Amino acid sequence: ERFNKLVVRMTKSLAELQRALAGEVGMSNELDDVARSLFIGHIPNIWRRLAPDTLKSLGNWMVYFLRRFSQYMLWLLLDGSWKG
């Protein structure tokens, strides 16, 4: 469940950031933190709160995250349900 919350938060914050950068919505402090963190290669604080503790850089953490996401998707496809 925690991983699902992280995926939803990442998706929403990236979509909101894209809209803010396009000038469709204002840039909140939270979105500013996301943009700044991504720019300097750090995991944004709003993602870090939902993610397991790590010292990885953003790039290495994304590799880990995508592997874990793929693993969960494979379990869903093979088992029909997630048993986590």
Residue frames as a rotation matrix with the C-alpha (Angstrom) as fourth column:
GLU 1
0.569 0.822 0.000 0.00
0.822 -0.569 0.000 0.00
0.000 0.000 -1.000 0.00
ARG 2
0.391 -0.507 -0.768 2.86
0.180 -0.776 0.604 2.39
-0.902 -0.375 -0.212 0.78
PHE 3
-0.683 -0.655 0.324 4.38
0.408 0.026 0.913 1.77
-0.606 0.755 0.250 -2.65
ASN 4
-0.118 0.736 0.667 1.03
0.976 -0.039 0.215 2.51
0.184 0.676 -0.714 -4.30
LYS 5
0.753 0.368 -0.545 0.80
0.525 -0.835 0.162 5.80
-0.396 -0.408 -0.823 -2.38
LEU 6
-0.134 -0.897 -0.421 4.29
0.131 -0.437 0.890 6.68
-0.982 0.064 0.176 -3.57
VAL 7
-0.669 -0.077 0.739 3.38
0.717 0.195 0.669 5.95
-0.196 0.978 -0.076 -7.20
VAL 8
0.375 0.889 0.262 0.24
0.912 -0.405 0.070 8.09
0.169 0.213 -0.962 -6.95
ARG 9
0.644 -0.165 -0.747 2.16
0.309 -0.837 0.452 10.94
-0.700 -0.522 -0.488 -5.28
MET 10
-0.482 -0.876 0.003 4.92
0.282 -0.152 0.947 10.86
-0.830 0.457 0.320 -7.88
THR 11
-0.441 0.393 0.807 2.42
0.895 0.124 0.429 10.82
0.069 0.911 -0.406 -10.74
LYS 12
0.632 0.770 -0.088 0.40
0.774 -0.625 0.096 13.70
0.019 -0.129 -0.991 -9.31
SER 13
0.441 -0.498 -0.746 3.37
0.207 -0.753 0.625 15.87
-0.873 -0.430 -0.229 -8.43
LEU 14
-0.655 -0.703 0.278 4.98
0.411 -0.023 0.911 15.41
-0.634 0.711 0.304 -11.85
ALA 15
-0.158 0.691 0.706 1.69
0.953 -0.081 0.292 16.19
0.259 0.718 -0.646 -13.62
GLU 16
0.777 0.436 -0.455 1.21
0.577 -0.781 0.237 19.29
-0.253 -0.447 -0.858 -11.42
LEU 17
-0.012 -0.877 -0.481 4.80
0.223 -0.471 0.853 20.39
-0.975 -0.097 0.201 -12.07
GLN 18
-0.649 -0.183 0.738 4.30
0.736 0.095 0.671 20.02
-0.193 0.979 0.073 -15.81
ARG 19
0.346 0.863 0.368 1.17
0.884 -0.431 0.180 22.19
0.313 0.263 -0.912 -15.61
ALA 20
0.691 -0.143 -0.708 2.98
0.371 -0.771 0.518 24.78
-0.620 -0.621 -0.480 -13.48
LEU 21
-0.393 -0.918 -0.057 5.91
0.342 -0.203 0.917 24.96
-0.853 0.341 0.394 -15.89
ALA 22
-0.519 0.304 0.799 3.43
0.834 -0.021 0.551 25.45
0.184 0.953 -0.242 -18.74
GLY 23
-0.981 0.095 0.169 1.89
-0.127 -0.974 -0.188 28.36
0.147 -0.206 0.967 -16.83
GLU 24
-0.291 0.935 -0.204 -1.47
0.098 0.241 0.966 26.66
0.952 0.261 -0.161 -16.34
VAL 25
0.783 0.463 -0.415 -1.30
0.449 0.040 0.893 26.73
0.430 -0.885 -0.176 -12.53
GLY 26
0.635 -0.551 0.542 0.76
-0.673 -0.739 0.036 28.57
0.381 -0.387 -0.840 -9.94
MET 27
-0.041 -0.763 -0.646 3.98
0.058 0.643 -0.763 27.13
0.997 -0.069 0.018 -8.55
SER 28
0.914 0.364 0.180 3.43
-0.180 -0.034 0.983 26.09
0.364 -0.931 0.034 -4.92
ASN 29
0.233 -0.844 0.482 6.25
-0.963 -0.132 0.235 25.66
-0.135 -0.519 -0.844 -2.40
GLU 30
0.332 -0.035 0.943 5.82
-0.190 0.976 0.103 21.90
-0.924 -0.214 0.318 -2.73
LEU 31
0.906 0.033 0.423 6.15
0.394 0.302 -0.868 22.02
-0.156 0.953 0.261 -6.52
ASP 32
0.694 -0.711 0.109 9.12
-0.619 -0.668 -0.413 24.34
0.366 0.219 -0.904 -6.22
ASP 33
0.134 -0.627 0.767 10.80
-0.772 0.419 0.477 21.75
-0.621 -0.657 -0.428 -3.98
VAL 34
0.595 0.128 0.794 10.04
0.273 0.896 -0.349 19.00
-0.756 0.424 0.498 -6.51
ALA 35
0.961 -0.210 0.179 11.50
0.110 -0.303 -0.947 21.06
0.253 0.929 -0.268 -9.37
ARG 36
0.468 -0.827 0.311 14.59
-0.867 -0.498 -0.020 22.09
0.172 -0.260 -0.950 -7.40
SER 37
0.222 -0.356 0.908 15.23
-0.501 0.757 0.419 18.53
-0.837 -0.548 -0.010 -6.16
LEU 38
0.765 0.103 0.636 14.90
0.419 0.671 -0.612 17.04
-0.490 0.734 0.470 -9.64
PHE 39
0.907 -0.416 0.069 17.19
-0.226 -0.617 -0.754 19.72
0.356 0.668 -0.654 -11.08
ILE 40
0.153 -0.905 0.397 19.99
-0.976 -0.202 -0.085 18.94
0.157 -0.374 -0.914 -8.62
GLY 41
-0.197 -0.249 -0.948 19.49
-0.411 0.899 -0.151 15.17
0.890 0.360 -0.279 -8.74
HIS 42
-0.944 -0.051 0.326 17.89
-0.327 0.275 -0.904 14.64
-0.043 -0.960 -0.276 -5.33
ILE 43
-0.541 0.816 -0.202 14.73
0.713 0.573 0.404 12.76
0.445 0.075 -0.892 -4.41
PRO 44
-0.331 0.480 0.812 11.96
-0.289 -0.871 0.397 15.32
0.898 -0.103 0.427 -3.71
ASN 45
-0.894 -0.064 0.444 10.92
-0.447 0.040 -0.894 15.53
0.039 -0.997 -0.064 -0.05
ILE 46
0.019 0.985 0.171 7.29
-0.956 0.068 -0.285 14.65
-0.292 -0.158 0.943 -0.78
TRP 47
0.495 0.053 -0.868 8.46
-0.478 0.850 -0.221 11.40
0.726 0.524 0.446 -2.41
ARG 48
-0.531 -0.834 -0.153 11.08
-0.280 0.342 -0.897 10.72
0.800 -0.434 -0.415 0.27
ARG 49
-0.469 0.426 0.774 8.40
-0.876 -0.111 -0.470 10.73
-0.114 -0.898 0.425 2.99
LEU 50
0.606 0.790 0.092 6.68
-0.751 0.606 -0.260 7.77
-0.261 0.089 0.961 1.31
ALA 51
0.539 -0.491 -0.684 9.78
-0.361 0.599 -0.715 5.93
0.761 0.633 0.146 0.10
PRO 52
0.802 -0.378 -0.463 12.05
0.594 0.591 0.546 3.64
0.067 -0.713 0.698 2.11
ASP 53
0.729 -0.605 -0.322 15.05
-0.303 -0.706 0.640 5.45
-0.614 -0.369 -0.698 3.61
THR 54
0.657 -0.552 0.514 17.95
0.753 0.510 -0.415 5.64
-0.032 0.660 0.751 1.18
LEU 55
0.191 -0.681 -0.707 21.18
0.083 -0.707 0.703 7.47
-0.978 -0.193 -0.079 0.53
LYS 56
-0.186 -0.237 0.953 20.92
0.899 0.350 0.262 6.90
-0.396 0.906 0.148 -3.24
SER 57
-0.868 -0.058 -0.494 21.01
-0.155 -0.911 0.381 9.74
-0.472 0.407 0.782 -5.72
LEU 58
0.063 0.957 -0.284 17.86
-0.673 -0.170 -0.720 10.41
-0.737 0.236 0.633 -7.72
GLY 59
0.028 -0.099 -0.995 19.18
-0.956 0.289 -0.056 8.51
0.293 0.952 -0.086 -10.75
ASN 60
-0.852 -0.402 -0.337 20.12
-0.289 0.896 -0.339 5.39
0.437 -0.191 -0.879 -8.80
TRP 61
-0.704 0.663 0.255 16.92
-0.201 0.158 -0.967 5.56
-0.681 -0.732 0.022 -6.79
MET 62
0.136 0.770 -0.623 14.85
-0.900 -0.166 -0.402 5.76
-0.414 0.616 0.670 -10.01
VAL 63
-0.395 -0.338 -0.854 16.58
-0.680 0.733 0.025 2.63
0.618 0.590 -0.519 -11.33
TYR 64
-0.999 0.035 0.001 15.67
0.023 0.673 -0.739 0.83
-0.027 -0.738 -0.674 -8.09
PHE 65
-0.405 0.909 -0.099 12.12
-0.453 -0.293 -0.842 2.24
-0.794 -0.296 0.530 -8.17
LEU 66
0.072 0.428 -0.901 11.53
-0.997 0.049 -0.057 1.14
0.020 0.902 0.430 -11.78
ARG 67
-0.708 -0.355 -0.610 12.84
-0.354 0.926 -0.128 -2.37
0.611 0.125 -0.782 -11.04
ARG 68
-0.908 0.410 0.082 10.52
0.066 0.333 -0.941 -2.65
-0.413 -0.849 -0.330 -8.03
PHE 69
-0.154 0.880 -0.449 7.59
-0.739 -0.404 -0.539 -1.29
-0.656 0.249 0.713 -10.05
SER 70
-0.168 0.012 -0.986 8.27
-0.873 0.463 0.154 -3.84
0.459 0.886 -0.067 -12.81
GLN 71
-0.950 -0.209 -0.232 8.48
-0.074 0.872 -0.483 -6.61
0.303 -0.442 -0.844 -10.22
TYR 72
-0.628 0.776 0.059 5.07
-0.142 -0.039 -0.989 -5.69
-0.765 -0.629 0.134 -8.76
MET 73
0.035 0.645 -0.764 3.52
-0.944 -0.229 -0.237 -5.44
-0.328 0.729 0.601 -12.22
LEU 74
-0.512 -0.297 -0.806 4.90
-0.604 0.792 0.091 -8.87
0.611 0.533 -0.585 -13.13
TRP 75
-0.979 0.191 0.066 3.43
0.066 0.610 -0.789 -10.35
-0.191 -0.769 -0.610 -9.95
LEU 76
-0.262 0.939 -0.225 0.06
-0.507 -0.332 -0.795 -8.85
-0.821 -0.094 0.563 -10.84
LEU 77
0.021 0.237 -0.971 0.18
-0.995 0.100 0.003 -10.24
0.098 0.966 0.237 -14.36
LEU 78
-0.636 -0.377 -0.673 1.31
-0.391 0.910 -0.140 -13.72
0.665 0.174 -0.726 -13.30
ASP 79
-0.947 0.210 -0.244 -0.72
0.320 0.542 -0.777 -14.16
-0.031 -0.814 -0.580 -10.11
GLY 80
-0.195 0.918 0.344 -3.74
0.583 -0.173 0.794 -12.02
0.789 0.356 -0.502 -10.84
SER 81
0.882 0.426 0.202 -3.38
0.104 -0.595 0.797 -10.36
0.460 -0.682 -0.569 -7.46
TRP 82
-0.091 -0.931 0.354 -0.64
-0.342 -0.304 -0.889 -8.81
0.935 -0.202 -0.291 -5.36
LYS 83
0.629 0.281 -0.725 0.17
0.459 0.619 0.638 -10.61
0.628 -0.734 0.260 -2.12
GLY 84
-0.411 -0.866 0.283 2.06
0.306 -0.424 -0.853 -7.86
0.859 -0.264 0.439 -0.33
